[in-house]
């Protein structure tokens, strides 16, 4: 069984855990996504050091969000026999907050009420729909995040940011909420962590293990189903009705494993192996069905 992990050129300890664990299940190839080439020749192939990536049996991604769109393209080029835990659509949806929030909102799930406008002044005209405080973001940068407690503060910040000539994203902020990070794998919640953010954009804070309640569990599983992914970290605010703020399709497996004291990478590759072995029997089953119909008719 050939396993390919597509990650970053700069490996993390979480990457190393995945690589070491994968070696117990089969032949492993680690591919930095930055070094993948797109070859167009009687079709589309993605290559790495003259090796065709689509020849692997199982492919797992461990990449930053900035590479999600490329991951979607790679998956679309793979044969149907390749075993994956993510669909191309989930990567396309989660590459930006706008399609992500839009998808969940259309599926009647709670996300922070938000405003997006290409013209910052247009966003200000819709402020009456939001409650304060609000986060002001530049969609192309995770670092440019500010917190405004009134309409006047929003106007001042927007005036300052207009020199960047970029779209504006405004999002209701819940300073009192804790973040519950739920790890979903194959339709099951395998771990949940709790964090009290110390910075805006729900950053920082001490992380500890927790037990996801029924609402949070149901919400995280519904998110995975809506996004068509079997493997994800779903970040949820513990508001009266759970509010989904993010999804990480390439979670920090080492962090989860260390906190709950269980090698989650073992579960990931065990499930991938089961899926691979099940897929091997599909052609055989299809032939049997065709034979039955041929004998009957």
Secondary structure, 3 states (H helix, E strand, C coil): CEEEEEECCCCCHHHHHHHHHHCCCCEEEEEEHHHCEEEECCCEEEEECCEEHHHCCEEEECCCHHHHHHHHHHHHHCCCCCECCECHHHHHHHCCHHHHHHHHHHCCCCECCEEEECCHHHHHHCHHHCCCCEEEEECCEEEEEEEECCHHHHHHHHHHHHHHCCCEEEEECCCCCCEEEEEEECCEEEEEEEECCCEHHHECCCEEECCCCHHHHHHHHHHHHHHCECEEEEEEECCCCCEEEEEECCCCHHHHHHHHCCCHHHHHHHHHHHHHHHHHHHHHHHHHHHHHHHHHC
